[in-house]
């Protein structure tokens, strides 16, 4: 005899569909954060490059 398991069709907060929805929402949030981080990094790199170029121009002047 197998150990009793909760029914899959239960309406509780632990249903597989709701867990899947939570996981998907979490993944979307993490993906969004990752994209935001990449955009911020590329903007930062661009600004640093501009600052470096301005600094070099100022040294030559």
C-alpha positions, -999 to 999 in steps of 0.1 A, spaced: 0 0 0 13 35 -10 16 64 14 -15 87 12 -9 117 -10 -31 148 -13 -55 148 -42 -42 166 -73 -76 182 -79 -77 199 -45 -87 236 -44 -61 244 -19 -33 271 -24 -9 242 -30 -25 230 -63 0 223 -91 -16 249 -114 -12 276 -88 23 265 -81 31 266 -118 16 301 -121 37 312 -91 68 297 -107 61 313 -141 55 347 -125 88 343 -105 107 334 -137 92 364 -155 102 387 -126 137 373 -126 140 376 -164 128 412 -162 153 420 -135 181 404 -156 171 426 -186 170 457 -164 204 448 -150 219 443 -185 204 477 -197 219 495 -167 253 478 -172 254 488 -209 243 524 -201 270 525 -174 296 512 -198 286 538 -224 288 566 -199 322 555 -186 334 553 -222 322 588 -229 337 601 -196 370 584 -206 370 600 -240 362 634 -226 390 630 -201 415 621 -228 403 651 -249 408 674 -218 443 661 -213 453 668 -249 438 704 -248 
